[in-house]
Amino acid sequence: MGSPGDAVIMRYREDKPADLDRARAAVAEWRKQNPAGTEDQLTAALGPQFHPGYGPVLRAVLFTLDRATPAPSQEPPGQQAGEDGNQHVP
């Protein structure tokens, strides 16, 4: 990202529903291939495919996707946290 004077203004009235659909599909595919990828990596990889001011939209799509998709469990196999937050072995 350049200096603040280099910012590109995007008018959202120029945005088309097809652009957002394309962003959702591209971000979902990128997330499958990069499960631990960061927002910066996402915008670096996908940003050139979209309008120069589309970075915030791509990050928002990633946030929404990650929020809706449960993260893989970090618990060791055979253990899971109960509702009380403590580890329970079945």
OpenMM code with the backbone's topology and positions (N, CA, C; nanometers):
from openmm import Vec3, app, unit

residues = "MET GLY SER PRO GLY ASP ALA VAL ILE MET ARG TYR ARG GLU ASP LYS PRO ALA ASP LEU ASP ARG ALA ARG ALA ALA VAL ALA GLU TRP ARG LYS GLN ASN PRO ALA GLY THR GLU ASP GLN LEU THR ALA ALA LEU GLY PRO GLN PHE HIS PRO GLY TYR GLY PRO VAL LEU ARG ALA VAL LEU PHE THR LEU ASP ARG ALA THR PRO ALA PRO SER GLN GLU PRO PRO GLY GLN GLN ALA GLY GLU ASP GLY ASN GLN HIS VAL PRO".split()
positions = [
    Vec3(0.0846, -0.1161, 0.0000),
    Vec3(0.0000, 0.0000, 0.0000),
    Vec3(0.0890, 0.1222, 0.0000),
    Vec3(0.0564, 0.2220, -0.0768),
    Vec3(0.1370, 0.3423, -0.0884),
    Vec3(0.1030, 0.4436, 0.0184),
    Vec3(0.1423, 0.5657, -0.0054),
    Vec3(0.1146, 0.6729, 0.0889),
    Vec3(-0.0321, 0.7121, 0.0796),
    Vec3(-0.0846, 0.7835, 0.1810),
    Vec3(-0.2259, 0.8197, 0.1795),
    Vec3(-0.2667, 0.8976, 0.0542),
    Vec3(-0.1759, 0.9742, -0.0024),
    Vec3(-0.2073, 1.0487, -0.1234),
    Vec3(-0.2244, 0.9600, -0.2452),
    Vec3(-0.1798, 0.8346, -0.2363),
    Vec3(-0.1903, 0.7405, -0.3479),
    Vec3(-0.3217, 0.6617, -0.3452),
    Vec3(-0.4060, 0.6868, -0.2459),
    Vec3(-0.5295, 0.6093, -0.2300),
    Vec3(-0.6194, 0.6262, -0.3516),
    Vec3(-0.6876, 0.5190, -0.3853),
    Vec3(-0.7825, 0.5199, -0.4960),
    Vec3(-0.9225, 0.5189, -0.4365),
    Vec3(-1.0049, 0.6080, -0.4813),
    Vec3(-1.1408, 0.6158, -0.4312),
    Vec3(-1.2297, 0.5256, -0.5162),
    Vec3(-1.3084, 0.4435, -0.4467),
    Vec3(-1.4026, 0.3578, -0.5180),
    Vec3(-1.5424, 0.4038, -0.4830),
    Vec3(-1.6195, 0.4303, -0.5806),
    Vec3(-1.7585, 0.4677, -0.5589),
    Vec3(-1.8407, 0.3398, -0.5586),
    Vec3(-1.9038, 0.3133, -0.4468),
    Vec3(-1.9764, 0.1879, -0.4343),
    Vec3(-2.0986, 0.1818, -0.5243),
    Vec3(-2.1435, 0.2951, -0.5736),
    Vec3(-2.2540, 0.2900, -0.6699),
    Vec3(-2.2062, 0.2290, -0.8012),
    Vec3(-2.0734, 0.2286, -0.8225),
    Vec3(-2.0167, 0.1664, -0.9418),
    Vec3(-1.9959, 0.0161, -0.9227),
    Vec3(-2.0075, -0.0272, -0.7990),
    Vec3(-1.9922, -0.1696, -0.7680),
    Vec3(-2.1157, -0.2437, -0.8182),
    Vec3(-2.0925, -0.3601, -0.8711),
    Vec3(-2.2020, -0.4409, -0.9238),
    Vec3(-2.2150, -0.5677, -0.8401),
    Vec3(-2.3368, -0.6189, -0.8247),
    Vec3(-2.3544, -0.7433, -0.7488),
    Vec3(-2.2649, -0.8564, -0.8004),
    Vec3(-2.2407, -0.8598, -0.9293),
    Vec3(-2.1543, -0.9649, -0.9849),
    Vec3(-2.0119, -0.9522, -0.9312),
    Vec3(-1.9659, -0.8287, -0.9037),
    Vec3(-1.8323, -0.8092, -0.8463),
    Vec3(-1.8236, -0.8713, -0.7072),
    Vec3(-1.9257, -0.8493, -0.6276),
    Vec3(-1.9273, -0.9065, -0.4929),
    Vec3(-1.9382, -1.0581, -0.4982),
    Vec3(-2.0186, -1.1109, -0.5884),
    Vec3(-2.0278, -1.2565, -0.6040),
    Vec3(-1.8928, -1.3151, -0.6442),
    Vec3(-1.8239, -1.2477, -0.7343),
    Vec3(-1.6916, -1.2930, -0.7783),
    Vec3(-1.5919, -1.2872, -0.6626),
    Vec3(-1.6014, -1.1824, -0.5810),
    Vec3(-1.5134, -1.1698, -0.4643),
    Vec3(-1.5400, -1.2820, -0.3646),
    Vec3(-1.6670, -1.3113, -0.3388),
    Vec3(-1.7007, -1.4197, -0.2451),
    Vec3(-1.6432, -1.5527, -0.2923),
    Vec3(-1.6588, -1.5819, -0.4201),
    Vec3(-1.6077, -1.7081, -0.4741),
    Vec3(-1.4551, -1.7125, -0.4677),
    Vec3(-1.3902, -1.6022, -0.5031),
    Vec3(-1.2431, -1.5986, -0.5029),
    Vec3(-1.1884, -1.6112, -0.3613),
    Vec3(-1.2509, -1.5424, -0.2648),
    Vec3(-1.2044, -1.5489, -0.1258),
    Vec3(-1.2268, -1.6892, -0.0686),
    Vec3(-1.3404, -1.7500, -0.0985),
    Vec3(-1.3671, -1.8858, -0.0486),
    Vec3(-1.2639, -1.9843, -0.1034),
    Vec3(-1.2326, -1.9728, -0.2309),
    Vec3(-1.1322, -2.0614, -0.2917),
    Vec3(-0.9945, -2.0348, -0.2317),
    Vec3(-0.9609, -1.9066, -0.2136),
    Vec3(-0.8308, -1.8713, -0.1544),
    Vec3(-0.8212, -1.9276, -0.0125),
    Vec3(-0.9299, -1.9172, 0.0666),
    Vec3(-0.9279, -1.9649, 0.2054),
    Vec3(-0.9083, -2.1163, 0.2087),
    Vec3(-0.9698, -2.1897, 0.1148),
    Vec3(-0.9493, -2.3354, 0.1097),
    Vec3(-0.8026, -2.3686, 0.0883),
    Vec3(-0.7373, -2.2926, 0.0027),
    Vec3(-0.5968, -2.3174, -0.0290),
    Vec3(-0.5022, -2.2593, 0.0761),
    Vec3(-0.5494, -2.1647, 0.1563),
    Vec3(-0.4657, -2.0953, 0.2550),
    Vec3(-0.5394, -2.0863, 0.3878),
    Vec3(-0.5603, -2.1992, 0.4563),
    Vec3(-0.6407, -2.1972, 0.5781),
    Vec3(-0.5855, -2.1077, 0.6891),
    Vec3(-0.4563, -2.0825, 0.6900),
    Vec3(-0.3980, -1.9967, 0.7928),
    Vec3(-0.3554, -1.8617, 0.7352),
    Vec3(-0.3994, -1.8316, 0.6140),
    Vec3(-0.3598, -1.7076, 0.5481),
    Vec3(-0.4140, -1.5838, 0.6188),
    Vec3(-0.3419, -1.4731, 0.6049),
    Vec3(-0.3799, -1.3470, 0.6685),
    Vec3(-0.4521, -1.2560, 0.5689),
    Vec3(-0.5120, -1.1509, 0.6218),
    Vec3(-0.5789, -1.0524, 0.5364),
    Vec3(-0.4813, -0.9908, 0.4375),
    Vec3(-0.3602, -0.9620, 0.4842),
    Vec3(-0.2606, -0.9020, 0.3952),
    Vec3(-0.2235, -0.9970, 0.2814),
    Vec3(-0.2106, -1.1255, 0.3129),
    Vec3(-0.1807, -1.2240, 0.2089),
    Vec3(-0.2961, -1.2348, 0.1102),
    Vec3(-0.4183, -1.2273, 0.1618),
    Vec3(-0.5358, -1.2320, 0.0756),
    Vec3(-0.5361, -1.1149, -0.0215),
    Vec3(-0.5192, -0.9946, 0.0295),
    Vec3(-0.5247, -0.8785, -0.0591),
    Vec3(-0.4077, -0.8768, -0.1568),
    Vec3(-0.2930, -0.9286, -0.1157),
    Vec3(-0.1794, -0.9366, -0.2083),
    Vec3(-0.2080, -1.0358, -0.3209),
    Vec3(-0.2721, -1.1472, -0.2863),
    Vec3(-0.2996, -1.2510, -0.3858),
    Vec3(-0.4169, -1.2159, -0.4768),
    Vec3(-0.5241, -1.1626, -0.4192),
    Vec3(-0.6460, -1.1408, -0.4965),
    Vec3(-0.6668, -0.9965, -0.5404),
    Vec3(-0.6039, -0.9034, -0.4723),
    Vec3(-0.6245, -0.7623, -0.5025),
    Vec3(-0.6082, -0.7252, -0.6487),
    Vec3(-0.5044, -0.7752, -0.7166),
    Vec3(-0.4869, -0.7386, -0.8575),
    Vec3(-0.6013, -0.7826, -0.9493),
    Vec3(-0.6842, -0.8758, -0.9042),
    Vec3(-0.7959, -0.9233, -0.9864),
    Vec3(-0.9182, -0.8316, -0.9770),
    Vec3(-0.9125, -0.7333, -0.8850),
    Vec3(-1.0279, -0.6479, -0.8576),
    Vec3(-0.9888, -0.5009, -0.8693),
    Vec3(-1.0878, -0.4149, -0.8576),
    Vec3(-1.0675, -0.2703, -0.8580),
    Vec3(-0.9639, -0.2345, -0.7509),
    Vec3(-0.8770, -0.1370, -0.7764),
    Vec3(-0.7731, -0.1030, -0.6787),
    Vec3(-0.8259, -0.0680, -0.5394),
    Vec3(-0.9478, -0.0194, -0.5275),
    Vec3(-1.0041, 0.0149, -0.3969),
    Vec3(-1.0836, -0.0965, -0.3330),
    Vec3(-1.0728, -0.2180, -0.3843),
    Vec3(-1.1557, -0.3291, -0.3390),
    Vec3(-1.0967, -0.4041, -0.2193),
    Vec3(-0.9793, -0.3665, -0.1726),
    Vec3(-0.9158, -0.4352, -0.0596),
    Vec3(-1.0045, -0.4462, 0.0634),
    Vec3(-1.0693, -0.3365, 0.1078),
    Vec3(-1.1569, -0.3485, 0.2250),
    Vec3(-1.2728, -0.4461, 0.2030),
    Vec3(-1.3229, -0.4528, 0.0807),
    Vec3(-1.4318, -0.5463, 0.0512),
    Vec3(-1.3804, -0.6903, 0.0619),
    Vec3(-1.2620, -0.7161, 0.0071),
    Vec3(-1.2045, -0.8511, 0.0149),
    Vec3(-1.1820, -0.8911, 0.1605),
    Vec3(-1.1301, -0.7992, 0.2416),
    Vec3(-1.1084, -0.8294, 0.3832),
    Vec3(-1.2415, -0.8550, 0.4543),
    Vec3(-1.3448, -0.7790, 0.4199),
    Vec3(-1.4761, -0.7994, 0.4816),
    Vec3(-1.5346, -0.9343, 0.4426),
    Vec3(-1.5162, -0.9734, 0.3172),
    Vec3(-1.5651, -1.1040, 0.2722),
    Vec3(-1.4916, -1.2147, 0.3475),
    Vec3(-1.3602, -1.1993, 0.3671),
    Vec3(-1.2834, -1.2984, 0.4426),
    Vec3(-1.3323, -1.3058, 0.5872),
    Vec3(-1.3539, -1.1903, 0.6489),
    Vec3(-1.4029, -1.1866, 0.7867),
    Vec3(-1.5368, -1.2599, 0.7977),
    Vec3(-1.6277, -1.2300, 0.7060),
    Vec3(-1.7596, -1.2928, 0.7068),
    Vec3(-1.7490, -1.4433, 0.6857),
    Vec3(-1.6641, -1.4849, 0.5929),
    Vec3(-1.6446, -1.6272, 0.5666),
    Vec3(-1.5870, -1.6972, 0.6894),
    Vec3(-1.4849, -1.6373, 0.7505),
    Vec3(-1.4220, -1.6991, 0.8681),
    Vec3(-1.5179, -1.7048, 0.9861),
    Vec3(-1.6004, -1.6035, 1.0008),
    Vec3(-1.6963, -1.6015, 1.1114),
    Vec3(-1.8031, -1.7095, 1.0929),
    Vec3(-1.8415, -1.7353, 0.9701),
    Vec3(-1.9462, -1.8336, 0.9414),
    Vec3(-1.8942, -1.9766, 0.9375),
    Vec3(-1.7627, -1.9924, 0.9236),
    Vec3(-1.7026, -2.1250, 0.9127),
    Vec3(-1.6286, -2.1565, 1.0420),
    Vec3(-1.6689, -2.2602, 1.1138),
    Vec3(-1.5986, -2.2926, 1.2378),
    Vec3(-1.4538, -2.3308, 1.2102),
    Vec3(-1.3662, -2.2803, 1.2939),
    Vec3(-1.2244, -2.3139, 1.2820),
    Vec3(-1.2034, -2.4589, 1.3226),
    Vec3(-1.1030, -2.5254, 1.2633),
    Vec3(-1.0735, -2.6623, 1.3061),
    Vec3(-1.0396, -2.6643, 1.4551),
    Vec3(-1.0816, -2.7666, 1.5218),
    Vec3(-1.0586, -2.7779, 1.6651),
    Vec3(-0.9093, -2.7812, 1.6959),
    Vec3(-0.8713, -2.7102, 1.7990),
    Vec3(-0.7327, -2.7098, 1.8441),
    Vec3(-0.7123, -2.8096, 1.9582),
    Vec3(-0.8172, -2.8827, 1.9914),
    Vec3(-0.8097, -2.9793, 2.0999),
    Vec3(-0.7389, -3.1065, 2.0534),
    Vec3(-0.6636, -3.1701, 2.1417),
    Vec3(-0.6020, -3.2986, 2.1057),
    Vec3(-0.7104, -3.4006, 2.0735),
    Vec3(-0.6810, -3.4976, 1.9873),
    Vec3(-0.7797, -3.6006, 1.9545),
    Vec3(-0.8287, -3.6703, 2.0806),
    Vec3(-0.9580, -3.6951, 2.0867),
    Vec3(-1.0161, -3.7648, 2.2012),
    Vec3(-1.0542, -3.6733, 2.3150),
    Vec3(-1.0249, -3.5443, 2.3031),
    Vec3(-1.0611, -3.4492, 2.4074),
    Vec3(-1.1367, -3.3344, 2.3445),
    Vec3(-1.2268, -3.2796, 2.4197),
    Vec3(-1.2943, -3.1612, 2.3721),
    Vec3(-1.3361, -3.0791, 2.4936),
    Vec3(-1.3448, -2.9514, 2.4733),
    Vec3(-1.3858, -2.8642, 2.5826),
    Vec3(-1.5356, -2.8745, 2.6001),
    Vec3(-1.5777, -2.8817, 2.7241),
    Vec3(-1.7205, -2.8841, 2.7552),
    Vec3(-1.7751, -2.7430, 2.7594),
    Vec3(-1.9026, -2.7312, 2.7859),
    Vec3(-1.9659, -2.5993, 2.7925),
    Vec3(-1.9031, -2.5142, 2.9014),
    Vec3(-1.8473, -2.5795, 3.0046),
    Vec3(-1.7853, -2.5038, 3.1128),
    Vec3(-1.6423, -2.4599, 3.0780),
    Vec3(-1.5936, -2.4955, 2.9577),
    Vec3(-1.4610, -2.4548, 2.9144),
    Vec3(-1.3507, -2.5489, 2.9570),
    Vec3(-1.3838, -2.6509, 3.0365),
    Vec3(-1.2831, -2.7460, 3.0829),
    Vec3(-1.2718, -2.8637, 2.9885),
    Vec3(-1.1550, -2.9258, 2.9875),
    Vec3(-1.1313, -3.0430, 2.9034),
    Vec3(-1.2036, -3.1639, 2.9625),
    Vec3(-1.2673, -3.2392, 2.8748),
    Vec3(-1.3347, -3.3621, 2.9173),
    Vec3(-1.2934, -3.4736, 2.8239),
    Vec3(-1.2573, -3.5871, 2.8811),
    Vec3(-1.2198, -3.7044, 2.8021),
    Vec3(-1.3410, -3.7948, 2.7963),
    Vec3(-1.3836, -3.8349, 2.6776),
    Vec3(-1.5048, -3.9206, 2.6675),
    Vec3(-1.4834, -4.0563, 2.7291),
] * unit.nanometer
topology = app.Topology()
chain = topology.addChain("A")
for resn in residues:
    res = topology.addResidue(resn, chain)
    for name in ("N", "CA", "C"):
        topology.addAtom(name, app.Element.getBySymbol(name[0]), res)
